[in-house]
Structure formats: structure tokens, C-alpha cells
Amino acid sequence: MDPPILLAVVGVLVLALVAGFLLWKRHPSESGEETVAAPAARSVLGAALRKAFGTGVDEGTWDSIETALLAADVGVDATEEIMTTLRQTRPETLEEARTALGAHLRAELAGKARELALVGSPASIVVVGVNGTGKTTSIAKLAKRLKDDGKTVTLGAADTFRAAAGEQLQTWGERVGAQVVRGQEGGDPASVAFDTLDSARAKGIDVAIIDTAGRLHGKKNLMAELEKIYRVAGGDQVSEVLLVLDATAGQNGLVQVREFSAAVPITGIVLTKLDGTARGGIVVAVERTLGVPVKFVGVGEGLDDLVAFDPDSFVDSLLE
């Protein structure tokens, strides 16, 4: 191929990829707020439906769809129920199957309270999760969202066990314009939580967000420390306990939710790393198994890349 023609072809492909990324990354809701949908390139469900119904409906069709649901991390129990429902509807075309599957997935995600609850003065948010999920970055993004809504925010660096965790949160706090309360490295995390709320209360701050240690979720001492932080932060008076979950964790994410839920009452999930090749069906598995709603989704590295989770746009894109 002639070099100029080759360069032109490459340029067109690059532009197409960029345009496709921008199209899936954010979808405005009816209220004007940006919500999240799954990228079509990641939609193993949509691809499986097209392939399964390409040669007519037979037993292989159902096997293909079931495999796709499991591959998307929807979970065994949810997959079995979905397949039972789908067979009963007897779809004969791709569109009928897509409609039936979409209706069931929407029903799975319906009826959850996804709004951020901010009660108290200050409203307190405790954020938990294992290391590497993007917990501290998500806190910064959440603080940015709240400040954009006109709220004042204080951040508490109660992860005193991880080296440089306090410095990391301090850096993010300076970027978003939020005060950061820190303690000594290796110090008492619950004391930092207490000082954070005390400082926020004295200064009339609207929201206090408390970062916590993210060592292995099975460690008993970590869970005991989380329980202590929760009690110091007000116990039942805490507005939100958000678990940051890596979308690429798959079914291991369910284990994390169970472990953390045993220590503190999780009120919502922040699902990170949904901008890559993550299998978004974990949303269904988490909400079905434990009844904990996904409230926010991280779709990129920027401070504005934490968006509200919208089930309808998510299901639509998952089936594209």
C-alpha cells in the first residue's frame, strides 16, 4: 500500500477509536447529570447474542448466552434465573432476546437507593476497600463532585498503616481544595477519624470523608480497626459507608463485599476501573447477592471521571 494512503487509513482508524471511546464514556441522564454505561467494545453479552441468534435458535443458542453471562461475572445464581426466564419467553430473533434479557437485567437493578445520603453536620462518609482498587483516588473524585455541588469538604487520612498514604491524600486534597486531617504514620486510625470530624464540626464543614486502611480484607485486625473507626465516626449516625471495588476483580469482588459487610454496614459501592476490559456483570452479582447498590462508577483517571451509576444506560450498553 502506498505510504500516504496507509497513513490516511491509520488516521481514520485512530479517529474512529477516539470517537467510539467518547461515545460510551459518558451518557447524560434526563436530569443533565452524567451517568455511566458499559463500553460496547467490552460487551461480551451483546456479541454473544448476535452470534447465538445468527444461525437460528437451538440448544447451542442457550449455551452461548449462559456462557456469556458467566463470563461477564453476572454470577451463577443470577445466570440460572435469567436463563430460565429467557427460555420461557421463547425469543425467536436477536431483538426479542435482547429485549427479554434487558428487561430481566433492569429488574435485577431496580428499586435501589443510589443517591448519596448526606445527613448530619458534618455528614460523615467512611470509605473502605482493599489496596489497589483506587480507593484514595475515588475519595478525591468524590470530594470534587461534592465541591462542585457547593459543599465544603474535609478529608481524614485514617490509613495510617500504608507508607505515604497520608501524603497521597494530602496531595489530592490540595488539588481539589479540601482540608486534610492527618495523624502520625502507624498511629491510631480511629483517633484520626475523631480529629477529622471534630475539625469539620468546628469549622462548619458540610461533609467529612474518612479514608481507611486497605490491607487484605480477610485480616481480623483490619476489620476490628474498621469497626472502631465506624463507632468513633458516629456508628449509626454515619451517612455513608462506601466500599471501593475494582471492576476487574470479578467474583472475588463478592468476597470483598461480604468481608467488609461483616465489619461495617456497607451502604453503597464505588465501582472503579470500568473504563478498560472489566466485566460489568459484577454489578448484577453484587446487588443481587448482598443488596448493596452501586452508587458511583470510575470511568477514567481524571478528577471528573467519577459518575453516577444509571442502570438503564448501563444495561443498554451492555447489550449493544
Summary of the structure (lengths in Angstrom):
residues: 320
radius of gyration: 21.7
end to end distance: 33.8
largest distance: 70.4
contacts: 1084
relative contact order: 0.17
helix: 52%
strand: 15%
